[in-house]
């Protein structure tokens, strides 16, 4: 089990933006905006893929975008208020260790297998750890 490459890249992008906080650019209260090209070059993510990821992060309200000559991307929250779980959830949806934990999943074994509780406990542990790790 692993996170997708897209989520890995999203974490790199948010990490870069978190490190860019407080650079003193006027009209940027939390951080100085970075253009997509700079983000792409700094993270090693292709420009096109970075734009796709940035759109998802903007939609998830982790990143804000600003148009114009002094535009670019920056965090919409303080880095210490953004967790790894926030990024995983935006990019991949809610974390579940097994599909049997999904609301509408009909398991062929029904409730007889006994692993659903174990899988639920594992999911909770992973989520707890992801929520503990912040970008600030």
Backbone torsions as a table, in degrees:
resi	resn	phi	psi	omega
1	UNK	NA	136.9	178.0
2	UNK	-157.7	162.1	175.0
3	UNK	-74.7	158.7	179.4
4	UNK	-73.1	161.9	176.9
5	UNK	-60.9	-37.2	178.6
6	UNK	-60.4	-42.2	178.4
7	UNK	-67.9	-40.1	176.2
8	UNK	-57.2	-46.6	178.9
9	UNK	-65.2	-38.8	178.4
10	UNK	-61.0	-40.1	177.8
11	UNK	-63.4	-43.3	177.2
12	UNK	-60.2	-42.2	-178.9
13	UNK	-65.4	-46.7	179.7
14	UNK	-64.2	-38.5	177.6
15	UNK	-60.8	-43.9	177.5
16	UNK	-61.2	-46.3	179.8
17	UNK	-64.9	-35.1	177.9
18	UNK	-65.4	-37.8	179.1
19	UNK	-73.3	-15.3	-178.7
20	UNK	-91.1	-3.1	-176.8
21	UNK	-62.4	140.9	172.6
22	UNK	76.0	32.8	-179.5
23	UNK	-86.7	3.4	171.7
24	UNK	75.6	29.3	177.3
25	UNK	-82.8	131.6	179.7
26	UNK	-57.2	147.5	179.1
27	UNK	63.6	15.0	175.0
28	UNK	-123.2	84.8	-171.4
29	UNK	-60.5	-36.0	-177.3
30	UNK	-99.3	-32.5	-174.8
31	UNK	-164.7	161.2	177.3
32	UNK	-84.9	131.2	-178.7
33	UNK	-70.0	144.6	174.9
34	UNK	-113.8	139.0	178.1
35	UNK	-77.3	159.0	-175.6
36	UNK	-60.4	-34.7	179.8
37	UNK	-64.1	-44.5	178.4
38	UNK	-63.6	-41.2	178.5
39	UNK	-62.1	-45.6	179.7
40	UNK	-59.5	-48.4	-178.6
41	UNK	-65.7	-40.3	-177.2
42	UNK	-71.6	-28.8	-176.4
43	UNK	-101.2	-13.2	-177.5
44	UNK	77.9	16.9	178.2
45	UNK	-98.4	135.4	-179.6
46	UNK	-57.5	150.4	-176.9
47	UNK	-57.0	-47.0	-178.4
48	UNK	-62.3	-44.3	-179.3
49	UNK	-68.6	-38.4	177.4
50	UNK	-60.6	-42.6	178.8
51	UNK	-62.2	-41.3	178.3
52	UNK	-61.7	-45.4	179.8
53	UNK	-66.4	-43.5	179.5
54	UNK	-59.9	-38.7	177.1
55	UNK	-59.7	-42.8	178.7
56	UNK	-65.7	-40.1	179.9
57	UNK	-68.9	-33.5	175.2
58	UNK	-68.1	-45.6	178.8
59	UNK	-61.1	-34.7	178.1
60	UNK	-82.7	2.6	175.9
61	UNK	63.5	29.6	173.2
62	UNK	-94.6	-35.8	-177.7
63	UNK	-118.6	146.2	173.5
64	UNK	-116.2	150.6	177.6
65	UNK	-118.8	149.7	179.2
66	UNK	-135.0	129.4	179.9
67	UNK	-86.3	165.4	173.2
68	UNK	104.4	-177.3	-175.6
69	UNK	-61.1	-33.8	179.4
70	UNK	-106.8	25.6	-176.8
71	UNK	-84.6	-175.7	180.0
72	UNK	146.0	-154.7	-176.3
73	UNK	-123.3	144.2	175.8
74	UNK	-152.8	171.0	178.7
75	UNK	-72.8	144.7	176.7
76	UNK	-94.3	-6.9	178.5
77	UNK	-133.5	165.6	173.9
78	UNK	-68.5	142.6	-178.0
79	UNK	-55.5	-34.1	-179.3
80	UNK	-71.7	-7.7	177.4
81	UNK	-103.9	8.3	179.7
82	UNK	-118.1	124.8	-179.8
83	UNK	-107.8	165.3	174.1
84	UNK	-59.7	-36.0	179.1
85	UNK	-60.4	-40.0	178.9
86	UNK	-55.9	-43.1	-178.0
87	UNK	-70.1	-45.7	179.5
88	UNK	-59.4	-43.7	-178.3
89	UNK	-64.4	-40.8	179.1
90	UNK	-66.5	-43.1	-173.8
91	UNK	-81.7	-33.4	-172.2
92	UNK	-122.5	-8.9	-174.2
93	UNK	91.3	-178.8	-178.6
94	UNK	-61.2	138.9	-178.8
95	UNK	-79.2	131.3	172.1
96	UNK	-139.6	132.0	-179.7
97	UNK	-64.1	-34.3	-177.8
98	UNK	-138.2	150.2	178.1
99	UNK	-65.6	-19.8	179.6
100	UNK	-66.3	-11.3	178.8
101	UNK	-89.9	-7.8	179.2
102	UNK	-71.1	146.5	-174.7
103	UNK	-55.3	-48.8	-172.1
104	UNK	-100.0	18.6	-179.8
105	UNK	-83.6	128.5	177.8
106	UNK	-104.4	103.0	-178.7
107	UNK	-75.8	134.5	179.1
108	UNK	-68.2	-23.4	179.1
109	UNK	-86.5	-9.2	-177.9
110	UNK	65.1	-145.6	-179.6
111	UNK	-92.6	11.4	-173.6
112	UNK	-80.6	-23.0	-170.1
113	UNK	-72.9	-30.3	177.3
114	UNK	83.5	-2.8	-178.5
115	UNK	-89.5	-15.4	-177.4
116	UNK	-57.9	-42.7	179.1
117	UNK	-65.4	-43.2	178.4
118	UNK	-60.5	-46.2	179.6
119	UNK	-63.7	-36.4	176.7
120	UNK	-65.3	-42.0	177.9
121	UNK	-63.2	-42.2	178.6
122	UNK	-63.1	-44.0	178.2
123	UNK	-58.1	-45.6	180.0
124	UNK	-61.8	-40.4	178.1
125	UNK	-62.5	-45.9	-179.6
126	UNK	-63.1	-46.3	179.4
127	UNK	-60.4	-43.9	179.1
128	UNK	-58.4	-45.1	179.5
129	UNK	-66.0	-43.2	179.4
130	UNK	-62.8	-37.5	179.7
131	UNK	-71.1	-26.3	-179.8
132	UNK	-70.1	-31.9	-173.7
133	UNK	-90.1	113.9	-176.5
134	UNK	-107.9	166.4	-178.8
135	UNK	-91.7	-0.6	-179.0
136	UNK	-128.6	NA	NA
